[in-house]
Amino acid sequence: MIFGFGKKNQEEDLDDEVELVLFQGTLSGVEVDIASHARLAEVGLLRAKEIVTDALERRAEMLRIEPKGEKGAMVQLYVDGIGYSGGRLIGKEGLAVTQVLKLVSGLDPKQRTKPQSGGIRAEFDDRKYILAIDTKPTKEGERLTMQLVDVKNAKYSPTELGFSSESVEKIRELTGEKGIVLAAGPPGTGVTSLAFAILRGIDAYVQATFALCDTGHRELGSVSKFERREEEELGTALQRLIRMEGDVAFVEPFDNEKTVRESFEKHEEITIVSEMKARDAASAVESLGKILKDPKLVAEAVNGVFGQKLIRVLCEKCKQPYRPNPKLIQKVGLPEEVQTLYRPPQPEPGEEIRPCRRCGGSGYLGRAAMIELIELTDDMKKVVAAGGDAAAIKTQARKEKMLTFREEGLKLVAEGRTSLEELQRVFRA
Ligand SMILES: [Zn+2]
């Protein structure tokens, strides 16, 4: 930059190098009056932009500002699901940055005792981003979580997300029949994304698909939005959609008995896709039986329950082949013909290697989903209808060779898309 020429102080140099993120308005379209919060903007805006810029440069998908009372706040970044420090905010700085981010995403900076959700449209390095923000009061203050979504490169459909062709086919098959198809898993493992991927995996040429619930910042693709009337109950909305000859309904999470019941009542007339918190897919089937106090109905109405685990994929630019011990291949259950596996670059002791520019030196770039599926086949229906628990359901699934995490993970290792170490890490977690 010409204006920087001849000036040697450090701050000017920094200005020359680092272009900061641009905030271009709120997601909700609400106008933000920065002028009337001039003091707050002065204290926190630059720092907030620096933090978000750092997160975008490091490819983070999530950023969290965690208040630590008197000591300020900690910034945590998540890159492909792994947490890294994003630095510390001293004293009141944490509060100022949180407040400013709330302000520019159209939230009320003064409201600090209730959770709020909003977002910012942003641009950085010629790319458009959506920064979806959630705030939540904690004992120490207020926690801010930001999801950073690269608008053009965001992945929503199963193929984009790296699902195996077998899982993509299963999604089509199970959503092609009337009944209930669920995504299930522990909180924080991408259950909502999985449910949405199932929805996006539906054959749009055959099925008319509608979202009856909030889908947040996600790109709907061929899915249509179905406007619920004010305070319209799920059952009534489903009835209206059935009359309109809709084929598939994406409904709110199965987190209460009413939603579950109203969905199950319509299982013969429409395909219903939703999500549910559970330890895994088999446990979800078991707890549906308990919620409805009718395992026979579960056996009759559910087509299948999907679960997912995310695993980092190796960076194609710097991954390195090696020949593993044949005994190890056998021990972990890889096919015998596999002779070469891949892993991140391994420096010799004392050797310094220059970090790969593509992945930043971690050896991994992006993630793929491993899928498990409990399919309600005729034999599985018998197990479920008889009130079988999660263990019995799993045993039956293994017997019928349904998709499992382990099998999907080993496939990724055999194909050289991920490493054995990464697979072990995911299963330990
Ligand atoms: Zn790399």
Residues whose N, C-alpha, C, O or C-beta is under 5 A from the ligand:
A	BS01	ZN	C315 K317 C318 C356 R358 C359 G363
